[in-house]
Amino acid sequence: MKNEDVMNIAKKRGFLWSSFEIYSGVAGFFDYGPLGAILKNKIMNKWRNFYIVGEGFYEIESPTIMPEEALKASGHVDHFNDPMTECKECLEVFRADHIIKDATGEEVEGLENQKLTEIISAEEIRCPRCGGHLTHVWSYNLMFQTLIGAKGKKTGYMRPETAQGIFIPFKRLLRFYRGKLPFGVVQLGKAYRNEISPRQGMIRLREFTQAEAEIFVNPADKSHPHFQDVADHVLTLYPADIQEEEGELVKITAGNAVEQGLVSSEMLTYQLCLADKFMAELGIPADVIRFRQHLKTEMAHYAIDCWDVEVYTDRYGWIEVIGIADRTDFDLKSHSDYSSEDLRVFIEYDEPRNITKTVAKPDMKKFGPLFKKDAPKIMTALKETDPDVIKRAFAEFDVYDLQLEGETYQLTPDLLSFEEVEETVRGEKIYPHVIEPSYGIDRITYSVLLHCFKQEDDRNILGLPADLAPVGANVFPLVNKDDLVLASTHIRDDLRNQGIIAELDTSGTIGRRYARSDEIGTAFAVTVDHQTLEDKTVTIRERDTQKQVRRPVTEIPDTINELLNKKINFSDLEDT
C-alpha cells in the first residue's frame, strides 16, 4: 500500500495523529493514538528483549535536559549543525542540502557551506515555495536550548541523542560491570532536534524516541564471542565504494563480509546481523531492507565505520531507520578531557612485562616548600601525566600548567627532572572503543505500518506479527442478542485476566466486525454463536487466512496466549 493510504487508515483507526490539530498543528510532531501507543511500546519491548535479555546488556535512564558543558564536550554545541538558507522574498527557511537534492537529484550532504552556496547560485535554485532568491548557506544548531534554575544562569539543552547519558556515568557503569570489557549499556527515551523545516511526516520529527546500545570494547579486540552463530547470516550490503560506482547491492554472508574487509570488525558485523533479525521479527520484508555504508563525505569525524539500515518507501525512497557505528574512543576521551575525570579502563596483560619508561621526578627541596599541603596530590597527578606533554610545554612555554580540582599549578623546569626507570607492569590503561547500534523507533514504527498493511480484494489487512498486534483478540457475538453478548463478555474478561488486551465488538454485521478487526491488525477473533450456548465451544478465526477452528470456551485464554507468544501456530490447532 502507498504512504497516503496507510496514513489515512492510521489516522482513522487511532494509530497516528498530527499533534495540536485544534491549533492548526505544528510540523515535526505526532501523537500516537490508542493503538499506535501500544504498537510502539511493543516494538520497544521487543528491542529490550533482543538487547537486554538476549545480549545481557543493562538499561539506564538519564535526564532529557543536559547542561551545556556536557554537550560542549561531546561536540554538539559547536558541531551539531545543519546547512540553512532563507528565501529573501517570503523569508521561509530551508535545509540547503535537501533543496539542492530535490532540484538536481545530487547527493550533497556533508559538503561545506560555501560549496552549497556555490551550487545554489550555479544551478539557479530558487525558493520552492515562492520562487524567490535564496541567501548564502550558514550553519544552524539543531538543539533546543533552555535555561536551568529560577534565575536562568545555567544554560541547558534538550538532549539530541540518548548516547551521551551513557558516556557521562561511565566510571559507575564500569564499576557495575566489575571493570571488565566488553560490556553493553542501553537507553530508550526521547531525544530532540529542532529541525529546520520538517516536511516528511514521521521521517523527520523534532521530538522522537531512540533506542541505543553503547558497547564498550577493547580497541585491540573487536571480535565477538558468538560471531560463529551469525557467520552464515546473509546480509544485503551497499558498501561505499560500490555506491560511488553506482553499482548493485551485495548479498554476502557475515563471515565473508569480515574476511573481505567490507565491514571493519566482527563486533560491528554481529550488530548488523542482530538488526536484520530484529527487522524480520517486525514483519518488514527482506526485499525492502538494505545496509548502506556511509560515504567518506558523510562519515562522522569520530567514526571509523558506519552503516545505516535503510527501508524503502514509496514516498521518501530509502530512509535510515537504524545507524550502526564504530565511534572509536572519541566520546570517552572528550568527556575525560573536559571533566578532568579519568575514564580509562585498566587492561591486565596475560603476563607481566618489564618496561623502561620516563618519569617526572620532583625536586622535593623546592617542591614541598612551594606547594606545601598540595604537594602530595600534585605528585600523584604527575604520575598519571605523560612526561612528553610536560617536556613539550617546557620547550615551548618554559612552564607547564597542571589543571587539578579546579586549580592551576604552574610547574617550571627547575622543579622537575626526567629519569628513565625500569619497572614491571601488569597492564595498561586504555580508552575503550564504542560500537553503537542506534534505532529510530518512530521511523521503525512507520515502516512497520507501511509494509505490514496490504489489500486483498476489498479487505484492508494490517498483517502485523501476532505478538505486535495492539489488540490481542477481539470477541464477537454472532448477533447482538443478550445471551450471546453475555457469553462474549465473560470470554473477553477471561482473556483480560490472562493479561491479553481483548475487546468486545457488537456493532454491525459479523462481516463488518471482522473487517475492522483485520484493519487494526488483530490476529485472532473469537466468535460466540448459538452453538456456544449448547456445547460451550467457540470459533477462533485467524486474520490472514480467515480459517476457523472450534475450541472449548475454557481453553480460549490459554490458547490465545500461546498463539500470541508464538508457542504454537494456528496450523497446530487445525491438526487437532
N, C-alpha and C positions, 0 to 999 in steps of 0.2 A: 504494500500500500504506500501511497505517497504521503509526504510530510503533512500536507493540508488535511487529508482525510484523517490521519492519525491524530493530529492536534484537535480537530473538531470533535472526534469521539472522546479524546482525553478530557476535553473541557466539559462535554455533555455528561460524561459518566463520573466526573469527580476525581480525575487523576491530577490534572494541572490546570491552574487558572492564572491569568495575568494579575499581578498584585495591584492593589489600590485602584481597582476598576472604577469605584464610585467617585474617585478624584481624577479620572482620566488616565490613570496608570502612570508608572514610571519605568522607563526602559531598563532592562538588566535585572529585573526582579520577578520571581514567580512564586505563587502559592502552590503547595502540594495539598490537593483536596483529600477527602477521607480515604479514598482508595489509593491515591498516589503516595500519601504519607506511609501507609502500610507497606506498599511495594518498595519504596525507597529504604525503609527500615529493614526489610527482609534482605535486600541486596547488601546492606551494610553488615547485617548479621552473618550472611554467607561469607563476606570478606573476613570478618572476625574469625569464622570457623577455619578458613584457609590459613590465616597468618598466626592467630593466637593458639588455636587447638592444633592445627596441622604442623606449623613450623616451630611452635614452642616460644613465640615471642610474647612479650607482655605489653599491655596498653597503659598509657598515662593520659592525663588530661591537664592541659596548661591554659592560662588565660588567653582570651582572644585579643586583649589590648596589651601592647608591648611598649616599654619605654624606648625612647629614641636611641639611646646608646646601644641597646641590643641590636636594633636594626641598622645602626651605623656600622657596627662590627660585621654584620652579615653582608653588607654592601647594598642593602635595599634602599637606604636613604639617598645614596649617591648614584646608584646604577639601575634601579628598578624603574626604567623609563620606557615609554613608547614614543615613536616619532609622530608629531602632531602638526597639522596645518589647518588654516582657517580661511573661510571664504571672505573676501573683502567686502562683498555686497550684502549677503544675508547673515554673515557672522556665524554661520554654522561651523562646527569643528569636526575634523575627520582624522582618522589614523592614516598617515601618509602612505605607508606600505600597502595598506588594504585598497585604497582608491587607485593606486598605481596598478596593482594586480587586476582589479576589476576593469580598468581601462585598457590595459595592454596584454594581460594574461601572463606577465612576467612575475616570477617569484623573487621579490626584492627584500624579504625580511632579513635583517641583520646588517644592511648597508648603512653607512654613515649618513647623518642628516644632510650634509652638503651634497652628497651624491643623489639622495632622494629629491632634493630641491632642483638639482640639475635635470633629473628625469622628468619631473613635473613640467619644467619650463620647455625642455626639448620636445616632449610629446604633446605639449599644449593641452595638458589635462585641466579641465575646468571643474567647478563645483558640481557634483552630481545632483544637487538639489535645485539650484537656480541658474547654473551655467556661468557663474561669476568667476573672477580670477582668484587663485589661491595664493596664500602667503608662503614665505620660506618655511622650512620644516624646523621645528625645535623639539626639545625633549620635555616630556610631561611625566611627572612621577605618578604612579598608579595607586599609591597608598592613600587611604582615608586618614587624615590627621585629626587628632583630638587633643584635649588638654586634660591632664590628670590632677585632681585635687581642686578644692573650692577656690583657691587663688589662681589656679591655672598656670602655675610657674613651671610645671614639668610637662614637656611635650611627649605625647604618645601617638601610636598608630594602631589601627586595626590590623591584625596580622595578615600579611599577604600569602602566607603558607603556614601549615602546621609544623613543618620540619624544625624551625628554629626553637620551638618549645621543647624539642627533644635534645638538641645540641647543648642548650644552656645548662640543664641539670646533669650533664654528662658524668661529672665526678660521682654523684649519688647513684646514677644508674650503673656505673662501673662497679661501685661497691656492692650494689644489689646483686650483680652477676659475678661477685667474688673475684673481680679483677681479671677474668678470663675472656679472651676473644676466641671465636666470633660470638656476637650476641645481637639480637634484634629488638627494637622497641617500636611500637606503633602508636599512632594517634588518629582518631577520627573526629572531625569537627569542622566548624565554619572557618572560612577564610574570605578575605575581602579585597577586591581590586576595583578602583574607581575608573572603569573602562571609559575611553573617550566617547565612543558612540556605539553602544551595543545594539546591533540590529539583527542579531542572529538567534533570537529566541532563547532556547535552553543552552545554546552552544557558548554564549558569551554572557555570563552573569556577573553582576557586581558583588553579590553575596552567594557563595557556593560552598559545597561540602567536599572536603578532601579526606581521603583515607591513605595515609602514608606510613611506610615502614622505613626505618633507618637501620641498616645492618652494618655494624661496625666490625671491620675485618683487619687482619694483619696485612699491610701492603705487600709483604713478601709471600703471602699465601692466600690467593683468591680462588682456591679450589672449593668444592662443595662436597661434604661427606656423602650426600645422596645423589650425586650427579649421574651415576650409572642408572638410577631409576628413570631418568628422563633422557638419557643419551640417544635413544631411538625415536624420541618425540619429533615429529616433523613440523618445522616452523616455516611460515611464509615470510621471507625477508626481502627488504628493499634497501640494500646497502648503499652508502653514499656514492661510491664510485659508479655504480650502475645507474643511480639517479642522474648523475652528471652526463652520462652517455644516453639517457632516456631509454634504458634497457628494460628487460622484463623482470618480473618478480622471481625470486629464487626460492624453490622449495628444497629444504635441506634438513637433515637431522641435527639435533642439538649437538651431538658428539662431533659431527663433521664441521659444524659451524665454528666450534672451538679449535679443532685441529687445523682448519684452513685460515684461522685468524679473522674470520668475518665478525665475530663478537670477541671482545677483549679478554674475557675470563669465564671460567666455569660458573662462578658465583652469579655473574650478570646473566649468563645464558639460562641458568636454572630459574632465575626470576622471569625471564621471557616465557619459559615453559609454564610456570605457575600462572602467569597472567592469561596465557592461552587457554589453560584448563578452566580457569575461573570464567572467562567469557563464554566458553562452551556450556558450562553449567547454567548460565543465564539464558540459554536458548538462542544466542546470536549465531547465525550460520557462519561456518568457517570461510565461505567464499566472499564474505564482505569484511574480512579482517586481514590486516597486514601489519608487519613490524617494519617501520621506516627509520633508518638511521639518520641522525642529524648530520647535515652538511657542515663543513668547516665554518661557513659563514654564520650559522645559527647555533653552533655548539657553545654552551655556556663556558665562560672563561675558566671555571673551576672543574669542568668535566673532562675526562679523557675518552669517554664513550657514552653515548646516549641513544636510546631507541624509543620511539613513540609507537604505542599500539593504536592503530587507526581503524575506524569503522567507516564504511562507505554509506553515504546518504544521498537520496535523490536530489535534495535541495542544496546542500552545502558541500557536496563532494566528500573527499576523505577528511574526517575530523579526528583529532587526537583525543583519546579518552583516558589513556594511561601513559605516563612517562617513566622510563626505567633508566637510571643514570648511575655511572660511577663518579661520585662527586669528589673523589680523592680525599685529601686531608684539609681542604680549604676551610670548611666551616669551623672545625675544632681549632685550627691554627689561628683563625681570625678572632674567635672568641677568647682564646688564650692570650693573644697579644693585647686586645682591648681591655680585658678584665684583670690581667696580670695573674690569672689562675693557671696552674699547670694542668692542662687537660691531656697529658700524655699517659700512655699505658706502659707498664713495665713488662717486657717480654723476656722470659728466662731462657738462656741458652741450653741446649742439650748437654753441653759440657762447659765448665768454667774456662775462661780464656785469659791468658796473660797478655796485657797490652801496655804500650808506652804512650803516655799522654802528657800534654802540657797543662800545668795548673798555675793559677794566680796565687801567689803567696804574699800575704800582707806583712809589712814591716811593723811588728807589734809595738816597737818603741814609739812610733809615730801614730800608728793606727788607733791604739787604745786611748791615749790622751785626747786625740782629735774627736773621736765619735762616742767615747765614754760608754754609757749604757746601751747604745745602739750598735756597738761594735760586734757583739755575738751574732745578731740577726743579719748584719751586713756580710759577715764572713760566711754564714750559711747560704746567703743568696749568691755569693761569689762562686760557691762550689757548683751551683746549678747554671752558671753563666758561661757561655762559650768564650774561652780566653782569646780567641781570634777576634771576636767582636770588640773586646776591650782593647786589644792591640791596635785595631784599625782606628778606634776612637782616639787613642793616644797619638797616633801618627797624624791624624787629620785635624784634631781639635786640641790636642795636648791635655784633654780631660775626658773622663768617661762619666756620664750621668746615670746613676743607678736609681731606677724608679722602684720604690718599695713602700707598700702600705700607704700610698698617697703622699709620700715624702720623696724628695730628690736629694741624693747624696753624691757629691762631686768627688771623684777619685782621680788623683793625679799620678804621674809616673813614679814620683818619689815614694809613694805609699805601697807600691806593689812591685814584685819581681816575678818572673816567669821561670818555672823549672819543669824539666821533664822527669816524670816518675813512672816506675813500673808498678802495676797493680793487677790483681786477679779480679776479673769481673764475672758475674754470674748471669748478666743480662744487660738490656739497654731499654731506655725509654723511647717510645715512638708515638707519633700521632697516627691513630687508626685511619684507614680509608673508609668511606661510606658508600655502600650500594643502596640506592633509593628507588623503590617502586612507588610511584605516586599516582593514585587513582582519583579521577574526577567523577564523583558519584552521580552528579546531576546529568552529565553527558552520558554516562553509562545507563542511567535510568531512561533517558530519552532514546538511546539506541535500542534498549530492550523493547520499549513500546513500539518503535518504528519497525523493528524486524520481527517481532512476535505477532503483530497484527496481520491478519490475512482475510481475504474474502473468498468464500466458496458459495457459488450460486448467489442466493440472496442473504447469506449469513455473514455477519462480521464476527470474526473469532480472534480473541486475544489469546494466542497459543502459548501462554506462559508455562514454564515447568511447574508442576503441581505444587512444589514447595515454595514457589514465589507468589502464587495467586493470593491477592489481598483477602478474598473470602474463601475459606477452606471448603465450604459446602453450602449449597442452597437447598432448602427443604420446601417442596411444593405439594400442597393438596391438589389432587387431580381436578377437583371442582371446589368452589368456595362454599362448602357446607360445614355446619358446626362440628359434626363428629369427625370429619376429616381434618379440619383446621385444628381441633383439639389434639388429635393424634400427632399432627405435624409439629405442633408447639412443644409437645413432650420430647420429640426426637431432636428438635433444634436445641432445647435446653440440655439434653444429654450430651450433645456434641460440644456445647459450650463448656460443660463441666469437665470435658476431656481437654480443655484448652484450645479448642478449634473455633475460629471465627466462623459462625454459621448464621444465616439469615433465613427468615420465613417470608415467602412472597405469595400472596393470594390474588394479586391484581391481574386481570386479563386472562386470556386463554393460556393453556399449558404451553402451546407453541410459542407464544409471545414471551412467556416467562423463561423458557429455555433460551430464546434468542437474547434476552437481556443478560442472562447468566453467562452465555458464551462471550458476549461483548465485553464483559468486565474480567474475563479470564478465569472464572470459577471452573475448576477442572471436573468437579463431581456434583451431580444433583440427585437428591433423594426424593422420590415421588411416592406420596401416600395415596392409595386408591381404595376402592370398596373391598378388594380382596384383603387389604391390610386389616380391616375390621374383623374379618373372618379367621385369618390364619396368622396374623401378626407378622407378616412379611411386607417388604417394600422393594421398590426397584432402585438400583444405583445406575445412573446414566453417566457415561464418560463423554467429556466435552468434544474431543477431536473426532472420534469415530462415531459418536451418537449411539454406540452399542449400550445395551442394558443387561443387567443381571439382577436376579431376585435374591434377597437375603433376609433372614430374620431380623426383626427390629432390634433385638438385644445385641446383635453383632455389629450394628451400624457404627457406633462410636469408635470401636477398636479397628474396624475395617477401614474407615475413612482416615483414621490416624495413621495406619500403616501405609495406605496409599499416598498420603501427603508427605510422609517421611521416606518414601521410596523403599520401604521394606518389602513391599510386594508390588507387582504390576497388575493393571486391570485385567490383562490376559490370564493371570493366575486365577482370578475369580471365575472367568468363563470356563476354565477347565475343571472346576469343582462342582 
